[in-house]
Amino acid sequence: MSVLLVEDDLSIAIVITAALEAEGFCVVHCQSIAERDRLLEEGPYQALVTDVMLPDGDGIETIDRVRALHPALPIVIVSAQNTLDTAVRATDTGAFEYFPKPFDIDELARTVRQAAGAGQGTAVEGEEPLGDGLPLVGRSTAMQTVFRMITRVLRNDLTVLILGESGTGKELVAEAVHNLGHRRAGPFIAVNTAAIPAELIESELFGHEKGAFTGAVARHVGKFEQAAGGTLFLDEIGDMPMQAQTRLLRALQSGTVRRVGGREEIRLDVRIIAATNKDLEPEIAAGRFREDLYYRLNVVPILMPPLRDRRDDIDVLARHFLQHAANEGLPRRQLTSEAAELLSRQPWRGNVRELKNFIYRLALLAREDAIDPESIQSLLAAETPAVPEEDSGDIAQAVTRWLALEKPANGTIYQAAAAAFERPLFAEVLKETGGNQLRAAQALGINRNTLRKRLSELALDPEEFVRRS
């Protein structure tokens, strides 16, 4: 089924498109009334979603032209003009529904699905599964900011630097910039610069000529040349060796590369997107990252928020991953609202990647199709690592082991460590006090209301620690 979307704000259009594609629609997007009328003449649509204030006129005032062509076409109107007059005018057109901005994107998607079903004379029953949509999922304010930044770089070749902790989805942002941008017909080449041995990174990026070094038995085309006409994504740029940083800087400055052992300057036709989970300014101060390269890369910064700063997205992400798990052959599961609430309170120090892996395991191991809080708590308890007896009294060793395993990003170590330490600490105190919150608060030296709030946020139930005879 096809939906025509008329929206001149690209950031809003991306979010609506993702939501409607998740409902199984093919979305055709345009930004003006003139484009709308042309597209309506060219093909059938099951629904029309239109903004009101468009570059070439008022979307409501021209609805009569739509009705003349397609009298039965369901129309859903969205508008930032949140006045009674706009609502009345939208109703007078016979619109299926009217949504003032900001609106609930899930409700909009469900309404369009209902409208399309009504327009075809068919009933729409049950809850349709989420589809792929766009690679990025989120309706939080933090993710709306990311979406808006993405739309600003789609029609140009400005260098983008994506910043954020491990697991936040930096490569997905790079893919979205490429796949939605004007270079989408070209290749998308991703390189994890941290995974390439230092002695090979220049050859991998810039290529080499036959005989350039021992083992160079043939000419090798580097990633820059492979990405010609498209996008080169340099992941973990903060771990690139200094010598390779110098070569990269020269390539960005000159717009050319030279293969190792070669003499020919090869003109570049590629967009550069870089990403790192490191805070590069301390790296510059420590002499591990070139300041001039930083400014070359940091033309348009996009900051990916950690999952703890976008908890409103955890529910939709979890359902999204459950659908993907089912598409990959795992049992089809549903998430109860109570289970979704429990998921939203977990720390998710590994961010979206950790949540995705957990949901996949949950889909595999849950005993019922409807996942409830008990299923989640059982899996969480099973995955909580036990502290070896020899280390049980040595906090220093525990901290050392935690840092080595978790590898929190610079600038987040204290916050991440506090979150990791707090839950087992509170659990132990509750165990010692038999679940008595007043005594636990006194032992911890904090207010009882503060304790209750933190217990809720950490998904700790004092009842589990009550001593029963």
Disulfide bonds with the S-S distance in Angstrom:
none
